[in-house]
Amino acid sequence: AQTVTQSQPEMSVQEAETVTLSCTYDTSENNYYLFWYKQPPSRQMILVIRQEAYKQQNATENRFSVNFQKAAKSFSLEISDSQLGDTAMYFCAFREDSGGGADGLTFGKGTHLIIQP
Amino acid sequence: NAGVMQNPRHLVRRRGQEARLRCSPMKGHSHVYWYRQLPEEGLKFMVYLQKENIIDESGMPKERFSAEFPKEGPSILRIQQVVRGDSAAYFCASSPAPGARDRTDTQYFGPGTRLTVL
């Protein structure tokens, strides 16, 4: 069974700083997908960024980028020029690529990120 | 282009009653997933359905919980004889079918239904 670990329950940074959220996972699979989701106080789950394991290039989406280290099974999220609206719970998630269909996501317990003005 | 719709957003039930949670996937999506989020926890996978088929229910409690995704209409998560421990946020997500143009198989989430059992 896959597990996803987020070792930082809470982080707090000043507005405009860069922050890195860590995530490690455990799997015996070679093909899989990794995701970061954001859950603001509204509790809506919002996709932030996605990485396919077979791609060596790290994914980027505007101010959000990942550092994907497949051998180390590490998938950290970097948020640059942080903004007050980035305050939220951030969840790392894993999904196998079973080839024939889609599978349920395995989530970490989340990191509560607070951006201070 | 409407996203994943869930209703109701809030549901209050007394112990022993039934709870019915509805989910309409994004247009063009044929896969539906249900997740449960307990307070201060991440989401836990419950069940994965395609139209008229349950594909994976490995995360579903064996008793009192059932799910369906009929040919017409929304997917339904049904909880019979609710207990206080069922109080949680229940999220639905949808994704396109494998082989669809969007091959990322990314799951897009609805706003969730918060169930409170008194």
Contacts between the chains, C-beta under 8 A, distances in Angstrom:
chain1	res1	chain2	res2	distance
A	4	B	42	7.9
A	33	B	104	7.6
A	33	B	105	7.0
A	33	B	106	7.9
A	35	B	106	7.3
A	37	B	109	7.5
A	42	B	111	7.6
A	43	B	89	6.3
A	43	B	111	7.3
A	43	B	112	5.7
A	43	B	114	7.7
A	44	B	109	7.1
A	44	B	111	5.1
A	44	B	112	7.3
A	45	B	43	7.4
A	45	B	91	6.2
A	45	B	93	7.7
A	45	B	109	3.7
A	45	B	112	7.6
A	46	B	109	7.7
A	47	B	106	6.3
A	47	B	108	6.9
A	47	B	109	7.9
A	50	B	104	6.3
A	50	B	106	5.9
A	52	B	104	7.8
A	91	B	42	5.5
A	91	B	43	7.1
A	95	B	105	7.5
A	95	B	107	7.9
A	97	B	105	7.8
A	100	B	98	6.9
A	101	B	31	7.8
A	101	B	55	6.6
A	101	B	98	5.6
A	102	B	31	5.5
A	102	B	48	7.2
A	102	B	95	5.4
A	102	B	98	6.6
A	102	B	105	4.7
A	102	B	107	7.6
A	103	B	48	7.0
A	103	B	56	6.9
A	104	B	33	5.8
A	104	B	35	7.7
A	104	B	45	3.3
A	104	B	46	7.9
A	104	B	48	5.5
A	104	B	56	6.4
A	104	B	58	7.9
A	104	B	59	6.5
A	105	B	33	7.6
A	105	B	35	7.6
A	105	B	43	7.3
A	105	B	45	6.3
A	105	B	93	7.8
A	105	B	107	6.3
A	106	B	45	7.0
A	107	B	35	8.0
A	107	B	42	3.7
A	107	B	43	4.7
A	107	B	44	7.3
A	108	B	42	5.6
A	109	B	41	6.3
A	109	B	42	4.8
A	110	B	41	7.9
A	110	B	42	5.3
